Amino acid sequence: MPNHLQRTYIYQNHHFDSTRWDYFESRADDIVIATSYKAGTTWTQAIVAHLLFPDGNFPAPPAHMSPWLDMRIIPLEVVLNNLKAQQHRRFIKTHLPLDGMPYCEKTKYLYITRDPRDVFMSLWNHYTGLKEEVFMLMNGLPGRVGDELPPPPDDIHVFWRNWITRGWFEWETDGWPYWSHLSNVQSWWNFRHLPNIRLFHYNDMLADTGREVRRIAEFLEIDVPEHAWSGIIKAVSFTEMKRQGELYAPGGGQFFKGGAQTFLHKGTNGRWRDVLSDEELALYDAACRRALTADCREWLENGGTI
């Protein structure tokens, strides 16, 4: 298990730019919510928002309070000024692997992940749900490094083959045309022993939301009044979050055809079983063997408290 944590790569593409973190000034009680993508990011942002504001009286929508710092679309100066002005405890979103981020011992890192096949199904919904203007914005925004984000193929099987066998970055072997889910998870798994990094699994959060939300609160050292718990757990249920989708979805859902209801799609696992063939799952197996250690893969597919 590595003990030396350092930035190894610069991640820059149509979506994000890891160098934006170079301008971020951390505070001692900052929280970073990290995922690869489609693994419970928005859910976790909502959970942290409700833990910090148990009465639900947010100063701003959670997606605005908790900006995706590495995302290129919002000017960096705007994001940093908003964070600087925040008086409450800050919680910042990232989709970067740990090997692309500056690490701070005082920051609490909350990493959420999910079975890669479930991530893929959710990503397909996300990718095919993006409005045409989003592609134009990402691809046309000055400063983009590398190729444009291509439109999604018509066939989910074409997307699967690309996603599971091609890397966008030369040091990755899956994730095209986004970035690798597998190596993202492995980068955080390698440092799960550090006291300020805690890994959570989507399966466990679905199976017992109350237990996992309490574990998150304990890790973040947030004292929640006992009477507030039932309201918090109800507020972060999928049904309730979907009902208030504009409050939680990035940009209020404006990037998606069908708005926030498209973004907050199903929140379920296992849909891949009816879609992926044995041959396609063999590609998945090969990708896991390339990118993951055996213990990381075991946990990624099954979850469990670590």
C-alpha positions in Angstrom: 0.0 0.0 0.0 1.6 3.3 -1.1 2.5 5.8 1.6 3.7 8.6 -0.5 0.9 10.7 -1.9 1.8 13.0 -4.7 0.2 14.4 -7.9 1.4 12.3 -10.8 -0.7 13.5 -13.7 -2.4 16.6 -15.0 -5.9 15.8 -16.2 -7.2 18.2 -18.8 -10.0 17.5 -21.4 -13.3 18.7 -22.6 -14.8 18.5 -19.1 -12.2 19.3 -16.6 -8.8 20.8 -15.7 -7.0 19.5 -12.7 -4.7 22.6 -12.5 -7.7 24.7 -11.3 -7.0 23.2 -7.9 -3.7 25.1 -7.8 -5.6 28.3 -7.1 -7.8 27.0 -4.4 -7.1 28.1 -0.8 -8.1 25.5 1.7 -9.6 25.9 5.1 -8.9 23.6 8.0 -12.4 22.1 8.0 -13.0 21.7 4.3 -14.7 18.6 2.9 -14.0 17.3 -0.6 -16.6 15.0 -2.1 -15.0 12.8 -4.8 -16.3 10.3 -7.3 -15.3 9.3 -10.8 -18.9 10.0 -12.1 -22.4 8.6 -11.8 -21.6 6.9 -8.5 -23.6 9.0 -6.0 -22.0 12.4 -6.2 -25.2 14.5 -6.2 -26.6 12.2 -3.5 -23.6 12.7 -1.3 -23.7 16.4 -1.8 -27.3 16.4 -0.6 -26.4 14.3 2.4 -23.6 16.6 3.5 -25.8 19.7 2.9 -28.5 18.2 5.1 -26.0 17.2 7.8 -24.6 20.8 7.9 -28.1 22.3 7.7 -30.4 19.8 9.5 -33.3 22.1 9.2 -33.0 22.1 5.4 -32.7 25.9 5.4 -29.8 26.1 2.8 -28.2 29.4 2.0 -28.1 28.2 -1.7 -29.0 25.0 -3.6 -26.5 22.2 -2.7 -25.1 22.1 -6.3 -24.3 25.8 -6.0 -22.9 25.5 -2.4 -20.8 22.6 -3.5 -19.2 23.5 -6.8 -17.3 21.1 -9.1 -14.0 22.9 -8.9 -12.2 21.1 -11.8 -15.1 21.6 -14.3 -14.2 24.1 -17.0 -17.6 25.6 -17.7 -17.9 28.0 -14.8 -15.0 30.5 -14.8 -12.5 29.7 -12.1 -12.6 33.2 -10.6 -16.4 32.9 -10.1 -16.0 29.5 -8.4 -13.2 30.6 -6.1 -14.9 33.9 -5.2 -18.1 32.0 -4.3 -16.2 29.6 -2.1 -14.2 32.4 -0.5 -17.5 34.1 0.5 -19.0 31.1 2.1 -19.3 31.4 5.9 -20.4 27.8 6.5 -18.2 24.7 6.4 -17.4 24.2 2.7 -17.9 21.0 0.7 -16.3 20.9 -2.8 -17.0 18.4 -5.5 -14.3 16.7 -7.7 -14.2 14.0 -10.3 -10.4 13.8 -10.2 -8.4 10.7 -9.3 -6.3 11.3 -6.2 -3.2 11.2 -8.3 -4.4 14.4 -10.0 -5.1 16.4 -6.9 -3.2 18.4 -4.4 -3.6 16.6 -1.1 -4.2 18.4 2.2 -3.9 16.6 5.5 -6.5 18.9 7.2 -9.2 18.2 4.5 -11.7 15.4 4.9 -12.0 13.4 1.6 -15.3 11.6 1.2 -15.0 9.1 -1.8 -18.1 7.4 -3.2 -18.1 4.7 -5.7 -20.2 2.1 -7.4 -20.0 -1.1 -9.5 -18.5 -0.1 -12.9 -21.3 -1.8 -14.8 -23.9 0.3 -12.9 -21.8 3.4 -13.5 -21.8 2.6 -17.2 -25.6 2.3 -17.3 -26.1 5.6 -15.5 -23.4 7.3 -17.7 -25.3 6.2 -20.8 -28.4 7.9 -19.6 -26.4 11.0 -18.7 -24.5 11.1 -22.0 -27.5 10.6 -24.2 -29.5 13.1 -22.1 -27.1 16.0 -22.6 -28.5 18.9 -24.6 -26.7 19.8 -27.9 -25.8 23.2 -26.4 -23.7 21.4 -23.7 -21.5 19.8 -26.4 -21.1 23.1 -28.1 -20.2 24.8 -24.8 -17.7 22.2 -23.7 -16.1 21.8 -27.1 -16.1 25.5 -28.0 -14.9 26.9 -24.7 -11.4 28.4 -25.0 -8.6 26.4 -23.3 -9.9 22.9 -24.1 -7.0 20.4 -24.2 -7.4 17.4 -26.5 -10.2 16.3 -28.7 -13.8 17.4 -28.5 -16.4 15.3 -26.6 -18.1 13.4 -29.4 -21.8 12.9 -29.6 -23.0 9.6 -28.1 -23.4 6.7 -30.6 -26.9 5.4 -31.4 -26.1 2.0 -29.9 -25.3 1.4 -26.3 -23.1 -1.6 -27.2 -20.8 0.6 -29.3 -20.5 2.9 -26.3 -19.7 0.0 -24.0 -16.9 -1.3 -26.2 -15.3 2.1 -26.4 -15.8 2.9 -22.7 -14.4 -0.4 -21.4 -11.5 -0.8 -23.9 -10.2 2.7 -24.6 -8.7 5.4 -22.4 -9.1 9.1 -23.0 -5.7 9.8 -21.4 -2.7 7.9 -22.6 -2.0 6.4 -19.1 -5.6 5.0 -18.8 -7.1 2.0 -20.5 -10.8 2.6 -20.1 -13.4 5.4 -19.8 -13.5 6.8 -23.3 -14.7 9.5 -24.1 -14.8 10.6 -20.4 -12.0 9.3 -18.1 -11.4 6.0 -16.4 -13.7 5.0 -13.6 -11.5 2.0 -12.7 -8.2 3.8 -12.2 -10.0 6.7 -10.5 -11.3 4.2 -7.8 -7.9 2.5 -7.6 -6.1 5.8 -6.9 -8.3 6.5 -3.9 -8.4 2.8 -2.7 -4.6 2.9 -2.5 -4.8 5.6 0.3 -7.9 4.3 2.1 -5.7 3.8 5.2 -5.3 7.6 5.7 -7.4 9.0 8.5 -8.8 11.8 6.5 -9.9 9.7 3.5 -13.0 7.5 3.8 -14.5 5.3 1.1 -18.2 4.7 0.8 -20.1 2.4 -1.6 -23.3 3.1 -3.4 -24.7 -0.4 -2.7 -24.3 0.2 1.1 -25.9 3.6 0.8 -28.9 2.0 -1.0 -29.1 -0.9 1.4 -29.1 1.1 4.6 -29.2 4.8 4.0 -29.6 5.7 7.6 -26.5 3.8 8.7 -24.3 5.2 6.0 -25.5 8.8 6.5 -24.6 8.4 10.2 -21.2 7.0 9.2 -20.6 10.0 7.0 -21.6 12.4 9.8 -19.2 10.6 12.2 -16.3 10.8 9.7 -17.0 14.5 9.1 -17.4 15.1 12.9 -20.8 16.7 12.5 -23.0 16.5 15.6 -26.6 16.2 14.4 -29.5 16.6 16.9 -31.2 13.2 17.4 -34.6 14.7 16.6 -33.3 15.8 13.2 -32.3 12.4 11.9 -35.6 11.1 10.5 -36.1 14.4 8.6 -32.6 14.1 7.1 -33.0 10.5 6.0 -36.3 11.3 4.4 -34.9 14.3 2.6 -32.1 12.4 1.0 -34.3 9.5 -0.2 -34.3 9.1 -4.0 -38.0 9.8 -4.2 -37.7 13.1 -2.3 -34.6 14.2 -4.1 -36.2 13.5 -7.5 -39.3 15.5 -6.4 -37.0 18.4 -5.7 -34.7 17.7 -8.6 -34.0 21.3 -9.5 -32.6 21.9 -6.0 -30.0 19.1 -6.3 -29.2 18.6 -10.0 -26.1 20.5 -11.4 -27.3 23.7 -12.9 -30.8 22.9 -11.7 -31.0 20.3 -14.5 -30.7 22.9 -17.3 -28.0 20.8 -19.1 -30.3 17.9 -19.8 -33.2 17.2 -22.2 -36.0 16.7 -19.8 -34.2 18.7 -17.0 -33.5 17.4 -13.6 -35.8 14.4 -14.0 -33.4 13.1 -16.7 -30.4 13.7 -14.5 -32.0 12.0 -11.4 -32.9 9.0 -13.5 -33.5 5.7 -11.6 -30.8 5.4 -8.9 -31.0 1.6 -9.2 -28.4 -1.2 -9.7 -28.2 -4.2 -11.9 -29.8 -2.9 -15.1 -26.6 -4.0 -17.0 -27.6 -7.6 -16.5 -30.3 -7.3 -19.2 -28.0 -5.4 -21.6 -24.4 -6.7 -21.6 -23.6 -10.1 -23.2 -21.1 -12.6 -21.9 -18.6 -11.4 -24.6 -19.1 -7.8 -23.4 -18.6 -8.8 -19.8 -15.3 -10.6 -20.8 -14.1 -7.2 -21.9 -15.1 -5.8 -18.5 -13.1 -8.6 -16.8 -10.0 -7.8 -18.9 -10.3 -4.1 -18.1 -10.6 -4.8 -14.3 -7.5 -7.1 -14.5 -5.6 -4.2 -16.2 -6.6 -1.4 -13.9 -7.6 -2.9 -10.5 -6.0 -4.8 -7.7 -8.0 -7.9 -6.7 -9.1 -6.5 -3.3 -10.2 -3.2 -4.9 -12.2 -5.1 -7.5 -13.9 -7.3 -4.9 -15.0 -4.2 -2.9 -16.0 -2.2 -6.0 -18.4 -5.0 -7.1 -19.8 -5.8 -3.7 -19.3 -2.9 -1.3 -18.9 -3.3 2.4 -17.6 -1.2 5.2 -13.8 -0.6 5.1 
